[in-house]
Amino acid sequence: MMKQQIAKRWITAGIASAIVFGALPPGVGYSEVYAKSETAAAETAAVTSSKELQTTLAELMEARHTTITLKYQGATSNLKDILKEAVNGALESDPYTKYVIDRYTYSWKGTSGSAKITFQIYYRETAEQSAYVDDRVKAILKEIMKPGMNDHLKIKAIHDYVVLNMKYDEGLQKYTAYEGLKTGEAVCQGYTLLTYRLLKQAGINNRIVEGSAGGQLHVWNLVSLDGDWYHLDTTWDDPAPDMPGVVKYGYYMRTDEQMRKTHTWNNVYPAAKQSYRHTLSSLITAGGQAAAGMKELEQQLEYTLYSTEAALKNVQGIQGQVKQAISNKQSTVTIRYAGSERQLVDHLSSLYELNIKNISYLAEPLEGTKDLRVEIHWENK
């Protein structure tokens, strides 16, 4: 879902080697047109260790400084390794900043006991644009968060907001949360950054996963909830071409095993082992305050289809579900069907008896069963 370019060259200058990297974090899309921050160059600061260098660098990157000059006081014989460790640590300390950096260079010159290090950083999102994202994130959360929501319901609200208000950028030019909020379009990186920021501001710990899906580079979120980790891919839950008002949940709170059917990743991330369907079922069974809203959430995520009683086998069962949807002024329903697709088509033809038209359907295997998950759509006459 993203393209990548990495340029790397070596030069020599001054007393010590000066290394220049044109670098992107693995899996990050490259945009030839990037937004340069107007943030002034940082004043020279003195650091004496890799950790101090990392902390200072992370703070100045977060503030979107384009030129950072630091004086390193200490042995420079292994400065190359120290710099590599510090830069990687600074990027990993703030995933959002890591993914809005287009590219960076750094160089140094000095003696065996000290060195002047200069970083030049190019951002896809300026300090002002990042501030805009922060303001919009706070406003969005104020809009979608309701009193009494637990973290389960907060994650669902954030997921649905991103899917409903974003459209995949087929031109592969918009990579940031800022562009997504301003234009309503972005590639997976923009989806993931906006989801990351919303979850973090809502107090929900999450990470960004780099990998691939559909044969292309891809990123998505990994969410921590009640001690367990789950994959959350808002990009893949948004139909493409865009279908206004439609939210999918095929990649909502998934385990590693479920996710690996379509996604791959090489880096080490916290293991996602717990079935979210089982998590909700346990909360509902326990009852009490922990179960508040969980039954409705279970229905919204279509987990109720996994009840064996939900499997429909005949015309009467299908018509009953559609009649109920029509009475609720709906024009779509999702069912579990225990039969072949050929049998399904025969049964769906009977729905024209209900005074509806333009009936269509989407059938796919219901995960972990021998039955079909069937979306039925129609228009009322």
C-alpha positions as CSV (number, residue, x, y, z in Angstrom):
1,M,0.0,0.0,0.0
2,M,3.0,2.3,0.1
3,K,6.1,2.8,-2.0
4,Q,9.6,3.2,-0.6
5,Q,12.8,4.8,-1.8
6,I,16.0,4.7,0.3
7,A,19.1,6.6,-0.8
8,K,22.4,6.1,1.0
9,R,25.8,7.6,0.2
10,W,29.1,8.2,2.0
11,I,31.3,11.3,2.0
12,T,34.4,12.5,3.9
13,A,34.8,15.9,5.4
14,G,36.9,17.6,8.1
15,I,38.9,15.7,10.6
16,A,36.4,12.8,11.1
17,S,34.1,11.1,8.6
18,A,30.8,12.7,7.9
19,I,28.0,10.3,7.2
20,V,25.0,11.4,5.2
21,F,21.9,9.2,5.1
22,G,18.8,9.7,3.0
23,A,16.7,7.5,5.2
24,L,13.2,6.3,5.8
25,P,11.9,3.9,8.5
26,P,11.2,0.5,6.8
27,G,7.8,0.4,5.3
28,V,7.3,4.2,5.1
29,G,6.1,5.7,1.9
30,Y,8.2,8.3,0.2
31,S,6.7,11.5,-1.2
32,E,8.8,13.6,-3.5
33,V,6.9,16.7,-2.3
34,Y,7.2,17.1,1.4
35,A,6.2,19.9,3.8
36,K,9.3,21.6,5.2
37,S,8.9,22.8,8.7
38,E,9.6,26.5,9.4
39,T,10.8,25.7,12.9
40,A,14.2,27.4,13.5
41,A,17.4,25.5,13.9
42,A,18.0,24.3,17.4
43,E,20.8,26.0,19.3
44,T,23.9,24.0,19.9
45,A,23.5,21.8,23.0
46,A,26.2,19.7,24.7
47,V,25.6,15.9,25.3
48,T,27.9,13.4,26.9
49,S,26.2,10.0,26.3
50,S,24.1,8.1,23.7
51,K,21.1,8.3,26.0
52,E,21.4,12.0,26.4
53,L,21.9,12.4,22.7
54,Q,18.8,10.3,22.0
55,T,16.6,12.3,24.5
56,T,17.7,15.7,23.1
57,L,17.3,14.6,19.6
58,A,13.8,13.2,20.2
59,E,12.7,16.4,21.9
60,L,13.9,18.5,19.0
61,M,12.4,16.2,16.4
62,E,9.1,16.3,18.1
63,A,9.3,20.1,17.9
64,R,10.0,19.7,14.2
65,H,13.4,21.4,14.1
66,T,14.9,21.1,10.7
67,T,18.5,21.7,11.6
68,I,19.9,20.3,14.9
69,T,23.5,20.9,16.0
70,L,24.8,19.1,19.0
71,K,28.2,19.0,20.7
72,Y,29.2,15.6,21.8
73,Q,31.8,15.5,24.6
74,G,33.4,12.1,24.8
75,A,35.5,9.6,22.9
76,T,34.6,9.6,19.2
77,S,36.2,6.3,18.2
78,N,32.8,4.6,18.2
79,L,30.7,7.7,17.4
80,K,29.2,6.0,14.4
81,D,27.6,3.3,16.5
82,I,26.6,5.9,19.2
83,L,24.8,8.0,16.5
84,K,23.1,5.1,15.0
85,E,21.8,3.9,18.4
86,A,20.7,7.5,19.4
87,V,18.9,8.2,16.1
88,N,17.1,4.8,16.2
89,G,16.1,5.3,19.8
90,A,14.8,8.8,19.1
91,L,12.7,7.6,16.3
92,E,11.3,4.7,18.2
93,S,10.5,6.9,21.2
94,D,7.8,8.7,19.3
95,P,6.2,6.6,16.5
96,Y,4.2,9.6,15.3
97,T,7.3,11.7,14.6
98,K,9.1,8.7,13.1
99,Y,6.4,8.4,10.4
100,V,6.2,12.1,9.5
101,I,10.0,12.3,8.8
102,D,10.5,12.2,5.1
103,R,14.3,11.8,5.3
104,Y,17.3,13.0,7.3
105,T,21.0,13.5,7.1
106,Y,23.6,13.8,9.8
107,S,27.3,14.5,9.8
108,W,30.1,15.3,12.3
109,K,33.6,16.7,12.5
110,G,35.9,16.9,15.5
111,T,38.7,15.3,17.4
112,S,39.2,12.1,19.4
113,G,37.6,13.7,22.5
114,S,34.7,15.7,21.1
115,A,32.6,16.3,17.9
116,K,30.1,18.7,16.5
117,I,27.2,16.8,15.1
118,T,24.7,18.4,12.6
119,F,21.4,16.8,11.7
120,Q,19.3,18.0,8.8
121,I,15.7,16.7,8.9
122,Y,12.9,16.9,6.4
123,Y,9.3,16.4,7.6
124,R,6.2,15.6,5.7
125,E,4.2,17.5,8.4
126,T,5.3,20.9,9.8
127,A,5.1,21.9,13.5
128,E,2.0,23.9,12.6
129,Q,0.4,21.0,10.8
130,S,1.1,18.6,13.7
131,A,-0.5,21.2,16.1
132,Y,-3.5,21.2,13.9
133,V,-3.7,17.4,14.1
134,D,-3.5,17.6,17.9
135,D,-6.4,20.2,18.0
136,R,-8.5,18.2,15.7
137,V,-7.9,15.0,17.6
138,K,-9.1,16.6,20.8
139,A,-12.2,17.9,19.1
140,I,-13.0,14.6,17.5
141,L,-12.7,12.7,20.8
142,K,-14.9,15.3,22.4
143,E,-17.5,14.6,19.7
144,I,-17.4,10.8,19.7
145,M,-16.6,9.9,23.3
146,K,-19.8,9.4,25.4
147,P,-20.0,9.4,29.2
148,G,-19.4,6.0,30.7
149,M,-17.5,4.6,27.7
150,N,-15.0,1.9,28.7
151,D,-11.9,1.3,26.6
152,H,-13.6,-1.3,24.4
153,L,-16.2,1.2,23.3
154,K,-13.7,4.0,22.9
155,I,-11.6,1.8,20.5
156,K,-14.7,1.0,18.5
157,A,-15.7,4.7,18.3
158,I,-12.2,5.7,17.1
159,H,-12.1,2.9,14.5
160,D,-15.5,3.8,13.1
161,Y,-14.6,7.5,12.9
162,V,-11.5,6.9,10.9
163,V,-13.1,4.5,8.5
164,L,-16.2,6.7,8.0
165,N,-14.2,9.9,7.5
166,M,-11.3,8.7,5.5
167,K,-10.9,7.5,1.9
168,Y,-8.0,5.7,0.5
169,D,-5.7,7.9,-1.6
170,E,-5.5,6.1,-4.9
171,G,-2.9,8.6,-6.1
172,L,-0.5,7.5,-3.3
173,Q,0.5,11.1,-2.5
174,K,-1.0,11.7,1.0
175,Y,0.9,10.1,3.8
176,T,0.0,12.1,7.0
177,A,-2.8,12.4,9.5
178,Y,-2.8,16.1,8.6
179,E,-3.5,15.4,5.0
180,G,-6.1,12.9,6.0
181,L,-7.9,15.4,8.2
182,K,-7.7,18.2,5.7
183,T,-8.6,16.3,2.5
184,G,-10.4,13.2,3.8
185,E,-7.8,11.1,1.9
186,A,-4.6,9.3,2.8
187,V,-2.7,6.0,2.2
188,C,-2.4,3.5,5.0
189,Q,0.2,5.5,6.8
190,G,-2.2,8.4,7.2
191,Y,-5.0,6.1,8.5
192,T,-2.6,4.5,10.9
193,L,-1.1,7.8,12.2
194,L,-4.6,9.3,12.8
195,T,-5.7,6.1,14.6
196,Y,-2.5,6.2,16.6
197,R,-3.0,9.8,17.7
198,L,-6.7,9.3,18.6
199,L,-6.0,6.2,20.6
200,K,-3.1,7.7,22.4
201,Q,-5.1,10.9,23.3
202,A,-7.9,8.7,24.6
203,G,-5.4,7.0,26.9
204,I,-5.1,3.7,25.0
205,N,-1.6,2.3,24.5
206,N,-0.9,1.4,20.9
207,R,1.9,0.8,18.5
208,I,2.5,1.0,14.8
209,V,3.3,-2.3,12.9
210,E,5.4,-2.3,9.8
211,G,4.8,-5.1,7.3
212,S,3.1,-5.9,4.1
213,A,-0.4,-6.9,2.9
214,G,-1.8,-7.6,-0.5
215,G,1.8,-7.8,-1.9
216,Q,2.5,-4.2,-0.9
217,L,4.2,-2.4,2.0
218,H,1.7,-1.6,4.7
219,V,1.3,-0.3,8.3
220,W,-1.4,-0.7,10.9
221,N,-2.0,-0.4,14.6
222,L,-1.4,-2.8,17.5
223,V,-3.6,-2.0,20.5
224,S,-3.2,-2.9,24.2
225,L,-6.4,-3.6,26.0
226,D,-6.8,-5.1,29.5
227,G,-3.4,-6.7,29.3
228,D,-3.8,-8.2,25.8
229,W,-2.6,-7.0,22.4
230,Y,-4.8,-6.9,19.3
231,H,-4.2,-5.9,15.6
232,L,-6.4,-3.1,14.3
233,D,-6.2,-2.1,10.6
234,T,-8.5,0.8,9.8
235,T,-7.3,0.9,6.2
236,W,-8.4,-2.6,5.4
237,D,-11.7,-2.1,7.2
238,D,-12.5,0.8,4.8
239,P,-14.0,-0.5,1.6
240,A,-12.2,0.6,-1.6
241,P,-13.6,2.1,-3.7
242,D,-15.0,4.1,-0.9
243,M,-18.5,3.2,0.3
244,P,-19.9,6.2,2.3
245,G,-21.4,5.1,5.6
246,V,-20.0,1.5,5.4
247,V,-17.7,0.2,8.1
248,K,-16.1,-3.3,8.0
249,Y,-14.7,-5.3,10.9
250,G,-12.7,-8.0,9.2
251,Y,-9.4,-6.5,10.6
252,Y,-10.8,-5.3,14.0
253,M,-9.0,-6.5,17.1
254,R,-7.4,-9.5,15.5
255,T,-4.8,-12.1,16.8
256,D,-1.5,-12.8,15.1
257,E,-2.9,-16.0,13.7
258,Q,-5.9,-14.3,12.2
259,M,-3.8,-11.4,10.9
260,R,-1.2,-13.6,9.3
261,K,-3.7,-14.9,6.8
262,T,-3.4,-11.6,4.8
263,H,-0.6,-9.6,6.6
264,T,3.1,-10.3,7.2
265,W,5.7,-8.5,9.4
266,N,9.3,-9.2,10.4
267,N,9.9,-6.9,13.4
268,V,9.3,-8.2,16.9
269,Y,6.1,-6.9,18.4
270,P,4.1,-7.9,21.5
271,A,2.2,-11.1,20.7
272,A,-1.5,-10.9,20.0
273,K,-2.9,-14.2,21.2
274,Q,-6.2,-13.5,22.7
275,S,-9.4,-13.9,20.6
276,Y,-11.4,-10.7,21.0
277,R,-14.6,-12.6,20.4
278,H,-13.8,-14.7,23.4
279,T,-12.9,-11.6,25.4
280,L,-16.3,-10.0,24.8
281,S,-18.1,-13.3,25.5
282,S,-16.3,-13.6,28.9
283,L,-17.2,-10.0,29.8
284,I,-20.8,-10.6,28.9
285,T,-20.9,-13.8,30.9
286,A,-19.4,-12.1,33.9
287,G,-22.1,-9.5,33.9
288,G,-22.0,-6.4,36.1
289,Q,-20.4,-3.1,35.1
290,A,-17.7,-4.8,32.9
291,A,-20.5,-6.1,30.7
292,A,-22.0,-2.6,30.0
293,G,-22.4,-2.1,26.3
294,M,-20.6,-5.4,25.5
295,K,-23.7,-7.2,24.2
296,E,-24.4,-4.4,21.7
297,L,-20.8,-4.4,20.7
298,E,-20.9,-8.1,20.2
299,Q,-23.8,-7.7,17.8
300,Q,-22.2,-4.8,15.9
301,L,-19.1,-6.9,15.3
302,E,-21.3,-9.7,14.1
303,Y,-19.9,-12.1,16.7
304,T,-23.5,-13.3,17.3
305,L,-23.2,-15.1,13.9
306,Y,-21.0,-17.6,15.7
307,S,-23.9,-19.0,17.7
308,T,-25.0,-22.3,16.0
309,E,-28.6,-21.1,16.4
310,A,-27.8,-18.2,14.1
311,A,-27.2,-20.5,11.1
312,L,-30.1,-20.2,8.5
313,K,-30.9,-23.1,6.2
314,N,-34.1,-22.3,4.5
315,V,-36.3,-19.6,2.8
316,Q,-38.3,-19.0,5.9
317,G,-35.3,-18.1,8.0
318,I,-33.8,-15.7,5.4
319,Q,-37.2,-14.0,4.8
320,G,-37.6,-13.6,8.6
321,Q,-34.3,-11.7,8.9
322,V,-35.0,-9.5,5.9
323,K,-38.6,-8.7,7.1
324,Q,-37.2,-7.7,10.5
325,A,-34.6,-5.4,8.8
326,I,-37.3,-3.8,6.6
327,S,-39.5,-3.1,9.6
328,N,-36.4,-1.3,11.1
329,K,-36.2,0.7,7.9
330,Q,-32.9,-1.0,6.9
331,S,-31.9,-2.0,3.4
332,T,-29.2,-4.5,4.3
333,V,-28.8,-7.5,6.6
334,T,-25.9,-9.9,7.4
335,I,-26.7,-13.6,8.0
336,R,-25.0,-16.9,8.6
337,Y,-26.0,-19.3,5.9
338,A,-25.6,-23.1,6.2
339,G,-25.6,-24.2,2.6
340,S,-23.9,-23.8,-0.7
341,E,-23.8,-20.6,-2.7
342,R,-26.0,-22.2,-5.4
343,Q,-28.7,-23.0,-2.8
344,L,-28.3,-19.4,-1.5
345,V,-29.1,-17.9,-4.8
346,D,-32.3,-20.0,-5.1
347,H,-33.4,-18.9,-1.6
348,L,-32.6,-15.2,-2.2
349,S,-34.9,-15.2,-5.3
350,S,-37.8,-15.7,-2.9
351,L,-37.1,-12.3,-1.3
352,Y,-38.8,-10.6,-4.3
353,E,-42.1,-11.7,-2.6
354,L,-41.4,-9.1,0.1
355,N,-42.0,-6.2,-2.3
356,I,-38.4,-5.2,-2.6
357,K,-36.2,-4.8,-5.6
358,N,-32.6,-4.8,-6.9
359,I,-31.5,-7.6,-4.5
360,S,-27.7,-8.2,-4.3
361,Y,-25.5,-10.2,-2.0
362,L,-21.9,-10.8,-0.9
363,A,-21.0,-14.2,0.3
364,E,-17.7,-15.3,2.0
365,P,-16.6,-18.1,4.4
366,L,-17.5,-17.4,8.0
367,E,-14.1,-17.8,9.7
368,G,-13.8,-21.0,11.7
369,T,-17.0,-22.5,10.4
370,K,-18.2,-24.4,7.3
371,D,-20.9,-21.8,6.7
372,L,-21.1,-18.6,4.7
373,R,-21.3,-15.0,6.0
374,V,-23.8,-13.3,3.6
375,E,-24.5,-9.6,3.2
376,I,-27.9,-9.1,1.6
377,H,-28.7,-5.6,0.0
378,W,-31.9,-4.4,-1.5
379,E,-34.0,-1.4,-2.4
380,N,-37.5,-0.8,-1.1
381,K,-40.2,-0.3,-3.7
